[in-house]
Amino acid sequence: MPRIAPFAPPLALALLGILLTPAPVAAQPADPVAGRSAAAPTSEGEWTTLGLLRVRDMTPFGLNRLDLLPAHAVDFPPGSFGLEVNLTYQNTWVMSRNVEDLLSAGGTERRRIGPQEVAAILALPGDAYLVDGEFGLVDTTLHYRMTERFGLYVQLPWYFFGGGFLDKTIEDFHGAAGLSNGGRDLGRRDDWVIVAGIGEGEFVVTEAPSADFGDPVLGLRWTPFERPRRWNVVVEGAFKLVVRDRRRLVSTGTTDYGLQLSLQRFFRRNALYLSLAQVWVSSPERAFADDEWIPTAVAGWETRLTRRANLVLQLYGSRSTIRETPLEELAADKLQATLGVQWRRGDTVLRLGLTENLANFDNTPDVGVTFSIGRILGLDRAP
């Protein structure tokens, strides 16, 4: 049996119990302009904007760095809390051209990437890498809105890893659509391995690591508008606290910090979003990359489906965290698209999205699934 990691940590399960418990909802005056009511729409003509899906960098070489999530568009009153649990699970099969040539020379039969293959990859002239596995992340975020303009949040990541839960599904889809599997048939399904020789550095993990917590993130959110109507601007600053040394894939062992500017434009049945971020990443592997600023851009469109459900389409672009390499496929920028549906009922928000790689297939996850649940806490029922 392949090893399949659990899809939710004990902490997230406990939080879900809180999230799903009914809570009193404050009465809100109806506002015909999108983006204002903290409760569900009160008439058929209203809808509630929720913002972009909270999708982040899930590439194996950037998984443990700070990556600012796109700003949400959920409004809730000062003095209240929001609790959000976001689960992302992705499948990755990526390799350099020389590794593909090496494995192809051994025949087309599926095989385990064992010690001999790992040694052969590291012995190749020049840089080489192979990543085969599945990566899961649960981000638990507690938001607190201090005033109309200022808010705080703290985020705690929990990482888990699996073999090839999605391998067969992805290969069957590629086959049915007439697409290439990108050399997936050179390795065995349900295996887990990372092997990289970049410059003078080597990184090898041949078994799925055990699940563990990563470094917490503290953030501050500010908007210049007390009551945004057609437009909203959100400025965020955040930093990742190092609370442990570097352990495999869950922590860089370094402090990252960054800024994000988000523009939000609301219409009657649609909304447009743009988030631009710069994150300073201190590299834990000098052979792989230097300390540098990593720019990220997320653009998206949200439209109303029903009174309570919205459709979201968004594009994510980011610079690779691996720069000190002549391998263009590894140093290339990452570009992904996410299509999702969001529901809001009262003070509970549910989000479901599917992320697909659009370009540079040899340094980015093939496919990822995102599910999140959020709830506004601490509201009192109006008299």
C-alpha positions in Angstrom: 0.0 0.0 0.0 1.3 3.5 -0.8 1.9 5.8 2.1 -0.8 8.5 2.1 -0.4 11.3 4.6 -3.5 12.4 6.6 -5.4 15.3 5.0 -5.8 17.3 8.2 -3.7 17.7 11.3 -5.1 17.4 14.8 -5.0 21.1 15.3 -7.0 21.7 12.1 -9.6 19.2 13.2 -10.0 21.0 16.5 -10.4 24.3 14.7 -12.9 22.9 12.3 -15.1 22.0 15.3 -15.1 25.7 16.3 -15.6 26.9 12.7 -18.7 24.7 12.2 -20.4 25.6 15.5 -23.2 28.0 14.9 -22.4 31.5 16.1 -24.6 34.6 16.5 -24.6 37.0 13.6 -24.8 40.7 14.0 -27.6 42.4 12.0 -26.2 44.5 9.2 -27.9 47.2 7.2 -28.4 46.2 3.6 -25.8 47.9 1.3 -26.4 47.5 -2.4 -22.8 48.1 -3.2 -20.7 44.9 -3.3 -18.1 44.2 -0.6 -19.7 45.9 2.4 -21.9 43.6 4.4 -20.3 41.3 7.0 -23.3 39.0 6.9 -24.9 37.1 4.1 -26.8 39.1 1.4 -30.3 40.0 2.5 -31.9 40.4 -0.8 -31.8 38.6 -4.2 -30.1 41.6 -5.8 -27.1 41.6 -3.5 -23.9 39.5 -3.5 -20.9 39.3 -1.3 -17.4 39.5 -2.7 -14.8 37.2 -1.1 -11.7 37.9 -3.0 -9.0 35.7 -4.5 -8.4 32.1 -3.5 -5.7 31.9 -0.8 -3.3 30.0 -2.9 0.5 30.1 -2.3 3.8 28.8 -3.7 3.8 25.0 -3.5 6.9 24.3 -5.5 9.3 21.9 -3.6 12.2 24.4 -3.6 10.0 27.3 -2.3 7.5 25.5 -0.1 9.0 26.6 3.2 9.6 30.2 2.4 7.4 33.2 3.2 4.8 33.7 0.5 2.1 36.3 1.1 -1.3 35.0 0.4 -3.6 37.2 -1.8 -5.6 39.6 0.2 -9.2 38.5 0.9 -12.2 40.8 0.4 -14.3 39.5 3.4 -15.5 42.4 5.5 -16.1 42.1 9.2 -16.4 44.7 11.9 -13.7 46.0 14.2 -13.1 44.1 17.4 -14.0 40.7 15.8 -11.9 37.7 14.8 -11.7 35.6 11.7 -10.4 32.0 11.8 -9.3 30.4 8.5 -8.0 26.9 7.7 -6.6 26.5 4.2 -5.6 23.0 2.9 -3.5 22.7 -0.2 -2.3 19.4 -1.7 -0.2 19.1 -4.9 1.4 16.4 -7.0 4.9 17.1 -8.5 7.0 15.3 -11.0 9.8 17.5 -12.4 13.3 16.8 -13.6 16.1 18.3 -15.6 16.8 17.3 -19.2 20.0 15.4 -18.4 18.1 13.3 -15.7 15.4 12.5 -18.3 18.1 11.4 -20.7 19.8 9.3 -18.0 16.6 7.5 -17.0 15.5 7.0 -20.7 18.8 5.3 -21.4 17.9 2.6 -18.9 14.7 1.7 -20.9 11.1 2.7 -20.7 10.0 0.3 -18.0 8.9 1.8 -14.8 11.4 1.5 -12.0 12.0 2.7 -8.5 14.4 5.6 -8.2 16.7 3.9 -5.8 20.3 4.4 -4.4 21.9 3.5 -7.8 19.8 6.0 -9.7 20.3 8.7 -7.1 24.1 8.2 -7.2 24.0 8.3 -11.0 22.0 11.6 -11.0 24.5 13.2 -8.6 27.4 12.0 -10.8 26.1 13.7 -13.9 28.2 16.6 -15.2 26.6 19.9 -14.4 23.5 20.6 -12.4 20.7 18.0 -12.2 17.6 17.4 -10.2 14.5 15.1 -9.9 11.4 15.6 -7.7 8.7 13.0 -7.4 6.1 13.2 -4.6 3.1 14.9 -3.1 3.2 17.9 -0.8 0.5 19.0 1.6 0.1 22.2 3.6 -2.4 23.3 6.1 -2.3 27.1 6.9 -4.3 28.0 10.0 -4.7 31.8 10.2 -6.2 33.9 13.0 -7.3 37.4 11.8 -8.1 40.2 14.2 -9.6 43.5 13.0 -8.5 46.2 15.4 -10.1 49.2 13.6 -11.8 50.0 10.3 -8.3 50.4 8.8 -6.0 48.1 10.7 -5.9 44.4 11.2 -3.5 41.7 12.5 -3.1 38.1 11.6 -0.9 35.2 12.7 -0.5 32.1 10.5 0.8 28.7 11.5 1.7 26.2 8.7 1.6 22.4 9.0 3.3 20.3 6.4 2.6 16.7 5.4 3.9 14.5 2.6 2.6 11.6 0.6 3.7 9.3 -2.2 1.5 9.3 -5.3 -2.1 9.6 -4.3 -2.8 11.5 -7.5 -0.3 9.8 -9.9 -2.8 7.6 -11.7 -5.4 10.3 -12.0 -3.0 12.7 -13.5 -1.6 10.1 -15.9 -5.0 9.0 -17.0 -6.1 12.6 -17.6 -3.0 13.3 -19.7 -3.6 10.1 -21.7 -7.3 11.0 -22.3 -6.5 14.5 -23.3 -3.6 13.4 -25.6 -1.0 15.2 -23.5 2.5 14.2 -22.6 3.2 12.7 -19.2 6.5 14.5 -19.0 8.5 11.3 -18.4 6.3 10.1 -15.5 6.5 6.6 -16.9 10.3 6.6 -16.1 9.5 6.3 -12.4 7.3 4.1 -10.3 4.0 5.4 -9.1 3.5 6.2 -5.4 7.2 6.8 -4.7 8.7 9.8 -3.0 12.2 11.2 -3.8 14.0 14.5 -4.1 17.6 14.5 -5.5 19.3 17.7 -6.5 22.9 18.5 -7.3 23.2 22.3 -7.9 26.7 23.8 -8.0 28.6 22.5 -5.1 25.5 21.7 -3.1 23.5 18.4 -2.8 20.0 17.8 -1.4 18.7 14.2 -1.2 15.5 13.0 0.5 14.5 9.4 -0.5 11.5 9.0 1.8 8.5 11.2 2.6 9.3 13.2 5.7 7.1 13.0 8.7 4.4 15.7 9.1 5.5 18.7 11.2 4.8 22.4 11.9 6.7 25.1 10.1 7.6 28.7 11.1 4.8 31.0 12.1 4.0 34.2 10.2 2.9 37.5 11.7 1.3 40.1 9.6 -0.3 43.6 9.6 -3.0 44.7 7.2 -4.0 48.3 6.5 -6.4 50.0 4.1 -6.8 53.7 3.6 -10.6 53.4 3.3 -12.8 53.0 6.3 -15.7 51.9 4.2 -14.5 50.8 0.7 -17.2 50.8 -1.9 -16.2 50.6 -5.5 -12.5 50.4 -4.8 -10.3 49.1 -2.1 -6.6 49.1 -1.5 -4.9 46.8 1.0 -1.3 47.1 2.2 0.2 44.1 4.1 3.5 43.6 5.8 4.6 40.2 7.2 7.5 38.3 8.5 8.3 34.6 9.1 9.6 33.9 12.6 12.3 31.3 13.0 11.3 29.1 15.9 13.3 26.0 15.0 16.3 25.0 12.9 16.0 23.9 9.3 14.4 20.5 9.2 14.0 19.0 5.7 11.2 20.8 3.9 9.3 22.5 6.7 11.6 25.4 7.6 14.4 27.4 5.9 16.0 28.2 9.3 16.0 31.9 8.3 13.8 34.9 8.7 11.9 36.1 5.7 9.8 39.3 5.4 7.8 41.0 2.7 5.2 43.6 1.6 2.1 43.2 -0.5 -0.1 45.8 -2.3 -3.6 44.6 -3.3 -6.0 46.5 -5.5 -9.7 45.5 -5.5 -12.4 46.8 -7.9 -16.0 45.9 -7.2 -18.9 45.9 -9.7 -22.5 44.7 -9.4 -21.9 41.1 -10.4 -18.1 41.0 -10.8 -14.9 42.0 -9.1 -11.3 42.4 -10.3 -8.2 41.9 -8.1 -4.5 42.4 -8.4 -1.9 41.6 -5.6 1.8 42.5 -6.0 4.3 41.3 -3.4 8.0 41.4 -2.7 9.5 38.9 -0.2 13.0 39.0 1.0 14.2 35.3 1.2 17.4 34.4 3.1 18.6 31.3 1.3 19.5 28.3 3.5 21.5 26.8 0.7 24.1 29.2 -0.7 24.9 26.7 -3.5 21.3 26.9 -4.7 20.5 30.6 -4.4 21.6 33.9 -2.8 19.6 36.0 -0.5 17.2 38.0 -2.7 13.9 39.6 -3.3 11.3 37.3 -4.8 8.5 39.2 -6.7 5.0 37.7 -7.0 1.9 38.8 -8.9 -1.6 37.4 -8.6 -4.4 38.7 -10.8 -8.0 37.4 -10.7 -11.6 37.8 -11.6 -14.6 36.9 -9.3 -18.2 36.7 -10.6 -21.5 35.9 -9.0 -23.0 32.5 -9.7 -25.8 32.5 -7.2 -26.9 34.5 -4.2 -24.3 32.8 -2.1 -21.7 31.3 -4.5 -19.0 33.0 -6.6 -16.7 31.7 -9.4 -13.0 32.7 -9.3 -10.3 32.6 -11.9 -6.8 33.7 -11.1 -3.3 33.7 -12.4 -0.2 33.3 -10.2 3.3 34.3 -11.3 6.5 34.2 -9.3 10.3 34.1 -9.7 12.0 30.8 -9.0 13.8 30.6 -5.7 16.7 28.7 -7.4 18.8 31.2 -9.3 22.4 30.0 -9.1 22.1 27.4 -11.9 22.6 27.2 -15.7 19.5 25.0 -15.9 16.9 27.2 -17.5 14.0 24.8 -16.6 14.8 25.2 -12.9 15.5 28.9 -12.8 12.5 29.8 -15.0 9.6 31.8 -13.6 6.5 29.9 -12.3 3.1 30.5 -13.9 -0.1 28.8 -12.7 -3.8 29.2 -13.0 -6.5 28.4 -10.4 -10.2 28.0 -11.0 -12.4 27.8 -8.0 -15.8 28.2 -6.4 -16.5 30.1 -3.1 -19.6 30.0 -0.9 -20.7 32.2 1.9 -23.5 31.5 4.3 -23.8 33.8 7.3 -20.3 34.0 8.8 -18.9 30.9 7.2 -16.9 30.9 4.0 -16.0 27.8 2.0 -13.5 27.8 -0.9 -12.5 25.0 -3.3 -10.0 25.4 -6.2 -8.0 23.5 -8.7 -4.5 24.8 -9.7 -2.8 23.8 -13.0 0.6 24.5 -14.3 0.6 26.7 -17.4 4.3 26.9 -18.4 7.8 25.8 -17.4 6.6 22.4 -16.4 10.0 21.2 -15.1 10.0 23.4 -11.9 6.3 23.7 -10.9 3.8 21.3 -9.5 1.6 19.6 -12.1 -1.7 20.0 -10.3 -2.9 21.1 -6.9 -6.2 21.1 -5.0 -7.1 23.8 -2.4 -9.9 23.7 0.1 -10.4 26.3 2.9 -13.0 27.1 5.5 -13.2 30.4 7.3 -15.5 31.8 10.0 -16.0 35.2 11.6 -16.0 35.0 15.4 -17.0 37.3 18.2 -20.0 38.9 16.7 -23.0 39.7 19.0 -26.6 39.6 17.9 -28.0 43.0 17.4 -30.9 43.9 19.7 
